[in-house]
Amino acid sequence: MPTSTSFLPAPGWGREAGRRVRRHLLLKMFGTMAFMAVFFVLYFWLLKHARLPVRSVPRIFIDRMIAFRPAALPLYVSLWFYVALAPALIPSRRQLWSYAAAAAGLSFIGFAIFIAWPTNLAREELDPIIVPSLAYLKEVDASGNAFPSLHVAFAVFTAFWFERLLRQMNSGLLLRTLNWAWCAGIIYSTIAIRQHVALDAVAGVILGSLVAALHLWLVERLPALHQGE
């Protein structure tokens, strides 16, 4: 019988994924949309209402190693599809609410840092940005709320949950590796399109990893979350 160490997905993996997606489908659809709407309202309000002096996050050697790549924009935008996939595969209503609570906690930690230490992208990172495909993103998201990168934090949080869900479904090493590759691509894109600098991304990795690790630890140890449907 295939195990979580098999390279290819186990037989019937697609049917199991479909069953999970259909379970509580309306809750997942409308819950995800509502969460994103509230998140963006708060995010952009904080972006426009910094109450303390805004500081620029400095560049480090990683920023000099990663070239400016406008072609990475689709990877950056793919986060919003990526983060919607993980809760779609959660079959338990209690785990869905728990997942939403952890995602909200991650958001509010980031928001608290934005309030206490507002940051933006260093001016020299913005000057070369003349590519039309990036103009709208730069206009809407500006350069604030930089540290930590919540774009990266949510990618990492989602990757940890995907790893758990894919293991449960005996998805095989191939899909699990693609999961982490997708996450890595999103992290890379935040620097490659100069939406963040490396320190923003590193802080996002740390925040997303800590919240995911704590949440999954609780899920595994609380029977109501581990077994509840």
Secondary structure, DSSP 8 states (H G I E B T S, - for coil): ---TT-SS--TTHHHHHHHHHHTTHHHHHHHHHHHHHHHHHHHHHHHH---S--EEE---HHHHHS---GGGHHHHHTHHHHHHHHHHT---HHHHHHHHHHHHHHHHHHHHHHHHS-EEE-HHHHTT---HHHHHHHHHHTTBS-SS-HHHHHHHHHHHHHHHHHHHTT-HHHHHHHHHHHHHHHHHHHHHTTSS-HHHHHHHHHHHHHHHHHHHHHHHH-HHHHH--
